[in-house]
Amino acid sequence: MQRHLDILLTAIAPAIWGSTYLVTTELLPPGYPLTVAVLRALPAGLLLLLVVRTLPKGHWWPRVLVLGALNFSIFWAMLFVS
């Protein structure tokens, strides 16, 4: 039974990743790539804050901002522009 669960969980990741293109082309308003990028990243970030229940301290703030920009904001904005 555990093996079937592992296979199912492994199959879910590409399906969710593939939904990005469907959502982008069919469900989101055209012409607002930065707004769409924020709406796409914000729920995950808020969920992570609820799980961790702590904010970065000190020198971690610039790192978090750079990582967030490179990993989510710029990537999704360029994806939605294209």
C-alpha positions in Angstrom: 0.0 0.0 0.0 2.8 2.4 0.8 4.3 2.0 -2.7 1.0 3.0 -4.3 0.9 6.1 -2.1 4.4 7.0 -3.1 3.7 6.6 -6.8 0.5 8.7 -6.4 2.4 11.5 -4.6 5.2 11.4 -7.1 2.6 11.8 -10.0 0.9 14.7 -8.3 4.0 17.1 -8.6 4.2 17.2 -12.4 0.4 17.5 -12.7 0.4 20.5 -10.4 3.4 22.0 -12.3 1.6 21.5 -15.6 -1.4 23.3 -14.3 0.6 26.5 -14.4 0.2 26.8 -18.1 -3.5 26.0 -18.1 -4.2 28.5 -15.4 -2.0 31.1 -17.1 -3.6 30.8 -20.5 -7.2 30.1 -19.6 -8.1 31.6 -16.2 -6.0 34.7 -15.6 -6.7 38.1 -16.9 -4.3 39.2 -19.7 -2.1 42.3 -19.3 -1.2 42.1 -15.6 1.9 39.8 -15.3 3.2 41.3 -12.1 -0.2 41.1 -10.4 -0.7 37.5 -11.5 2.8 36.6 -10.3 2.0 38.1 -6.9 -1.3 36.3 -6.7 0.4 33.0 -7.6 3.2 33.3 -5.0 1.4 35.0 -2.1 -0.8 32.1 -0.9 2.2 29.7 -0.7 4.2 32.3 1.2 1.4 33.0 3.6 0.9 29.2 4.1 4.6 28.8 4.9 4.5 31.6 7.4 1.5 29.9 9.1 3.5 26.7 9.3 6.8 28.2 10.5 5.3 31.1 12.6 8.4 33.2 12.6 9.9 35.9 10.4 13.4 36.1 9.2 15.8 38.1 11.4 18.6 40.5 10.7 20.8 39.7 7.7 18.3 37.1 6.4 15.8 39.8 5.1 18.0 40.8 2.0 18.6 37.1 1.3 14.8 36.3 1.4 14.0 39.3 -0.9 16.7 38.2 -3.4 15.6 34.6 -3.3 11.9 35.5 -3.6 12.6 37.8 -6.5 14.7 35.3 -8.4 12.7 32.2 -7.6 9.2 33.4 -7.9 8.5 37.0 -8.9 10.8 37.4 -11.8 10.3 33.9 -13.1 6.5 34.0 -13.0 6.4 37.5 -14.3 8.5 36.5 -17.3 6.4 33.4 -17.7 3.2 35.3 -17.8 4.6 38.0 -20.1 5.6 35.3 -22.6 
